[in-house]
């Protein structure tokens, strides 16, 4: 049982890190995409 809990905790941490990485990658992309399109359109 303790082993199962340990694996679950490790999985939760892994998922949390994965989510943080995705959010960190998406936030700048979402903020950059409209900016880049607007910049390209204006110039």
Gaussian input, Z-matrix of N, CA and C with variables (Angstrom, degrees):
# hf/3-21g

backbone

0 1
 N
 C     1     B1
 C     2     B2     1     A1
 N     3     B3     2     A2     1     D1
 C     4     B4     3     A3     2     D2
 C     5     B5     4     A4     3     D3
 N     6     B6     5     A5     4     D4
 C     7     B7     6     A6     5     D5
 C     8     B8     7     A7     6     D6
 N     9     B9     8     A8     7     D7
 C    10    B10     9     A9     8     D8
 C    11    B11    10    A10     9     D9
 N    12    B12    11    A11    10    D10
 C    13    B13    12    A12    11    D11
 C    14    B14    13    A13    12    D12
 N    15    B15    14    A14    13    D13
 C    16    B16    15    A15    14    D14
 C    17    B17    16    A16    15    D15
 N    18    B18    17    A17    16    D16
 C    19    B19    18    A18    17    D17
 C    20    B20    19    A19    18    D18
 N    21    B21    20    A20    19    D19
 C    22    B22    21    A21    20    D20
 C    23    B23    22    A22    21    D21
 N    24    B24    23    A23    22    D22
 C    25    B25    24    A24    23    D23
 C    26    B26    25    A25    24    D24
 N    27    B27    26    A26    25    D25
 C    28    B28    27    A27    26    D26
 C    29    B29    28    A28    27    D27
 N    30    B30    29    A29    28    D28
 C    31    B31    30    A30    29    D29
 C    32    B32    31    A31    30    D30
 N    33    B33    32    A32    31    D31
 C    34    B34    33    A33    32    D32
 C    35    B35    34    A34    33    D33
 N    36    B36    35    A35    34    D34
 C    37    B37    36    A36    35    D35
 C    38    B38    37    A37    36    D36
 N    39    B39    38    A38    37    D37
 C    40    B40    39    A39    38    D38
 C    41    B41    40    A40    39    D39
 N    42    B42    41    A41    40    D40
 C    43    B43    42    A42    41    D41
 C    44    B44    43    A43    42    D42
 N    45    B45    44    A44    43    D43
 C    46    B46    45    A45    44    D44
 C    47    B47    46    A46    45    D45
 N    48    B48    47    A47    46    D46
 C    49    B49    48    A48    47    D47
 C    50    B50    49    A49    48    D48
 N    51    B51    50    A50    49    D49
 C    52    B52    51    A51    50    D50
 C    53    B53    52    A52    51    D51
 N    54    B54    53    A53    52    D52
 C    55    B55    54    A54    53    D53
 C    56    B56    55    A55    54    D54
 N    57    B57    56    A56    55    D55
 C    58    B58    57    A57    56    D56
 C    59    B59    58    A58    57    D57
 N    60    B60    59    A59    58    D58
 C    61    B61    60    A60    59    D59
 C    62    B62    61    A61    60    D60
 N    63    B63    62    A62    61    D61
 C    64    B64    63    A63    62    D62
 C    65    B65    64    A64    63    D63
 N    66    B66    65    A65    64    D64
 C    67    B67    66    A66    65    D65
 C    68    B68    67    A67    66    D66
 N    69    B69    68    A68    67    D67
 C    70    B70    69    A69    68    D68
 C    71    B71    70    A70    69    D69
 N    72    B72    71    A71    70    D70
 C    73    B73    72    A72    71    D71
 C    74    B74    73    A73    72    D72
 N    75    B75    74    A74    73    D73
 C    76    B76    75    A75    74    D74
 C    77    B77    76    A76    75    D75
 N    78    B78    77    A77    76    D76
 C    79    B79    78    A78    77    D77
 C    80    B80    79    A79    78    D78
 N    81    B81    80    A80    79    D79
 C    82    B82    81    A81    80    D80
 C    83    B83    82    A82    81    D81
 N    84    B84    83    A83    82    D82
 C    85    B85    84    A84    83    D83
 C    86    B86    85    A85    84    D84
 N    87    B87    86    A86    85    D85
 C    88    B88    87    A87    86    D86
 C    89    B89    88    A88    87    D87
 N    90    B90    89    A89    88    D88
 C    91    B91    90    A90    89    D89
 C    92    B92    91    A91    90    D90
 N    93    B93    92    A92    91    D91
 C    94    B94    93    A93    92    D92
 C    95    B95    94    A94    93    D93
 N    96    B96    95    A95    94    D94
 C    97    B97    96    A96    95    D95
 C    98    B98    97    A97    96    D96
 N    99    B99    98    A98    97    D97
 C   100   B100    99    A99    98    D98
 C   101   B101   100   A100    99    D99
 N   102   B102   101   A101   100   D100
 C   103   B103   102   A102   101   D101
 C   104   B104   103   A103   102   D102
 N   105   B105   104   A104   103   D103
 C   106   B106   105   A105   104   D104
 C   107   B107   106   A106   105   D105
 N   108   B108   107   A107   106   D106
 C   109   B109   108   A108   107   D107
 C   110   B110   109   A109   108   D108
 N   111   B111   110   A110   109   D109
 C   112   B112   111   A111   110   D110
 C   113   B113   112   A112   111   D111
 N   114   B114   113   A113   112   D112
 C   115   B115   114   A114   113   D113
 C   116   B116   115   A115   114   D114
 N   117   B117   116   A116   115   D115
 C   118   B118   117   A117   116   D116
 C   119   B119   118   A118   117   D117
 N   120   B120   119   A119   118   D118
 C   121   B121   120   A120   119   D119
 C   122   B122   121   A121   120   D120
 N   123   B123   122   A122   121   D121
 C   124   B124   123   A123   122   D122
 C   125   B125   124   A124   123   D123
 N   126   B126   125   A125   124   D124
 C   127   B127   126   A126   125   D125
 C   128   B128   127   A127   126   D126

   B1=1.4740
   B2=1.5358
   B3=1.3336
   B4=1.4712
   B5=1.5314
   B6=1.3337
   B7=1.4656
   B8=1.5151
   B9=1.3454
   B10=1.4624
   B11=1.5241
   B12=1.3279
   B13=1.4642
   B14=1.5233
   B15=1.3374
   B16=1.4617
   B17=1.5302
   B18=1.3307
   B19=1.4715
   B20=1.5227
   B21=1.3418
   B22=1.4651
   B23=1.5328
   B24=1.3416
   B25=1.4652
   B26=1.5289
   B27=1.3234
   B28=1.4691
   B29=1.5245
   B30=1.3456
   B31=1.4689
   B32=1.5204
   B33=1.3254
   B34=1.4690
   B35=1.5258
   B36=1.3280
   B37=1.4728
   B38=1.5257
   B39=1.3596
   B40=1.4659
   B41=1.5250
   B42=1.3445
   B43=1.4691
   B44=1.5337
   B45=1.3159
   B46=1.4699
   B47=1.5223
   B48=1.3402
   B49=1.4729
   B50=1.5286
   B51=1.3428
   B52=1.4681
   B53=1.5304
   B54=1.3382
   B55=1.4733
   B56=1.5254
   B57=1.3211
   B58=1.4707
   B59=1.5315
   B60=1.3438
   B61=1.4710
   B62=1.5261
   B63=1.3294
   B64=1.4729
   B65=1.5306
   B66=1.3384
   B67=1.4728
   B68=1.5212
   B69=1.3334
   B70=1.4686
   B71=1.5226
   B72=1.3386
   B73=1.4648
   B74=1.5307
   B75=1.3357
   B76=1.4728
   B77=1.5256
   B78=1.3216
   B79=1.4742
   B80=1.5284
   B81=1.3300
   B82=1.4785
   B83=1.5245
   B84=1.3366
   B85=1.4670
   B86=1.5296
   B87=1.3359
   B88=1.4682
   B89=1.5349
   B90=1.3263
   B91=1.4655
   B92=1.5250
   B93=1.3378
   B94=1.4719
   B95=1.5292
   B96=1.3425
   B97=1.4706
   B98=1.5341
   B99=1.3378
   B100=1.4726
   B101=1.5297
   B102=1.3295
   B103=1.4684
   B104=1.5246
   B105=1.3342
   B106=1.4665
   B107=1.5234
   B108=1.3331
   B109=1.4670
   B110=1.5327
   B111=1.3259
   B112=1.4649
   B113=1.5258
   B114=1.3413
   B115=1.4568
   B116=1.5252
   B117=1.3437
   B118=1.4631
   B119=1.5168
   B120=1.3273
   B121=1.4675
   B122=1.5230
   B123=1.3251
   B124=1.4665
   B125=1.5105
   B126=1.3431
   B127=1.4810
   B128=1.5267
   A1=109.62
   A2=115.10
   A3=118.07
   A4=109.75
   A5=115.89
   A6=119.66
   A7=110.44
   A8=117.00
   A9=120.70
   A10=110.74
   A11=116.71
   A12=120.49
   A13=109.50
   A14=116.01
   A15=120.79
   A16=109.81
   A17=115.92
   A18=120.37
   A19=109.72
   A20=116.79
   A21=120.72
   A22=109.94
   A23=116.11
   A24=120.21
   A25=109.60
   A26=116.07
   A27=120.27
   A28=109.79
   A29=115.58
   A30=119.58
   A31=109.83
   A32=116.74
   A33=120.46
   A34=109.97
   A35=115.76
   A36=119.98
   A37=109.29
   A38=116.04
   A39=121.08
   A40=110.19
   A41=115.85
   A42=121.05
   A43=109.45
   A44=116.50
   A45=120.73
   A46=110.04
   A47=116.40
   A48=120.60
   A49=109.53
   A50=115.84
   A51=120.53
   A52=110.08
   A53=116.10
   A54=120.69
   A55=109.83
   A56=116.47
   A57=120.35
   A58=109.79
   A59=115.60
   A60=119.72
   A61=110.15
   A62=116.79
   A63=120.73
   A64=109.54
   A65=116.56
   A66=120.55
   A67=109.52
   A68=116.54
   A69=120.88
   A70=110.66
   A71=116.17
   A72=120.17
   A73=110.58
   A74=116.82
   A75=120.15
   A76=111.81
   A77=117.71
   A78=120.65
   A79=111.67
   A80=119.35
   A81=119.48
   A82=111.20
   A83=117.39
   A84=121.12
   A85=109.43
   A86=116.83
   A87=120.63
   A88=110.05
   A89=117.37
   A90=120.98
   A91=109.88
   A92=116.93
   A93=121.29
   A94=111.06
   A95=116.94
   A96=120.59
   A97=112.02
   A98=119.30
   A99=119.05
   A100=111.08
   A101=117.32
   A102=120.85
   A103=109.67
   A104=115.96
   A105=120.88
   A106=110.67
   A107=116.94
   A108=120.60
   A109=109.40
   A110=115.91
   A111=119.71
   A112=109.92
   A113=115.51
   A114=120.21
   A115=110.05
   A116=115.59
   A117=120.49
   A118=110.62
   A119=117.42
   A120=121.38
   A121=111.24
   A122=116.56
   A123=120.28
   A124=110.78
   A125=115.26
   A126=119.33
   A127=107.17
   D1=-43.78
   D2=-179.76
   D3=-62.18
   D4=-39.94
   D5=179.22
   D6=-61.84
   D7=-43.30
   D8=179.74
   D9=-61.21
   D10=-42.38
   D11=179.76
   D12=-63.42
   D13=-40.24
   D14=-179.23
   D15=-62.71
   D16=-43.98
   D17=-179.81
   D18=-64.17
   D19=-41.17
   D20=-179.93
   D21=-62.42
   D22=-42.67
   D23=-179.61
   D24=-63.87
   D25=-43.50
   D26=179.71
   D27=-62.48
   D28=-39.46
   D29=-179.77
   D30=-66.82
   D31=-40.98
   D32=179.81
   D33=-62.06
   D34=-42.51
   D35=179.42
   D36=-64.01
   D37=-42.80
   D38=-179.50
   D39=-61.16
   D40=-44.75
   D41=179.88
   D42=-65.24
   D43=-41.87
   D44=-179.25
   D45=-61.71
   D46=-44.04
   D47=179.20
   D48=-63.79
   D49=-41.23
   D50=-179.59
   D51=-62.37
   D52=-44.73
   D53=-179.87
   D54=-62.76
   D55=-42.96
   D56=-179.48
   D57=-62.04
   D58=-41.75
   D59=179.88
   D60=-63.83
   D61=-42.85
   D62=-179.32
   D63=-64.06
   D64=-45.75
   D65=-179.42
   D66=-63.12
   D67=-42.99
   D68=-179.63
   D69=-62.91
   D70=-34.00
   D71=-179.63
   D72=-79.67
   D73=-33.84
   D74=-176.22
   D75=-78.99
   D76=-41.26
   D77=-175.99
   D78=-55.05
   D79=-54.14
   D80=178.96
   D81=-63.57
   D82=-36.78
   D83=-179.52
   D84=-63.83
   D85=-45.83
   D86=-179.13
   D87=-65.77
   D88=-36.25
   D89=-179.44
   D90=-77.15
   D91=-28.46
   D92=-176.43
   D93=-83.93
   D94=-37.86
   D95=-176.42
   D96=-56.59
   D97=-55.93
   D98=179.96
   D99=-63.40
   D100=-37.97
   D101=179.20
   D102=-62.22
   D103=-48.50
   D104=-179.11
   D105=-61.42
   D106=-44.64
   D107=-179.52
   D108=-63.62
   D109=-42.51
   D110=-178.79
   D111=-66.13
   D112=-43.47
   D113=179.65
   D114=-60.93
   D115=-48.36
   D116=-179.57
   D117=-62.27
   D118=-39.82
   D119=-179.33
   D120=-66.42
   D121=-40.80
   D122=-178.51
   D123=-71.66
   D124=-42.02
   D125=-178.88
   D126=-86.53

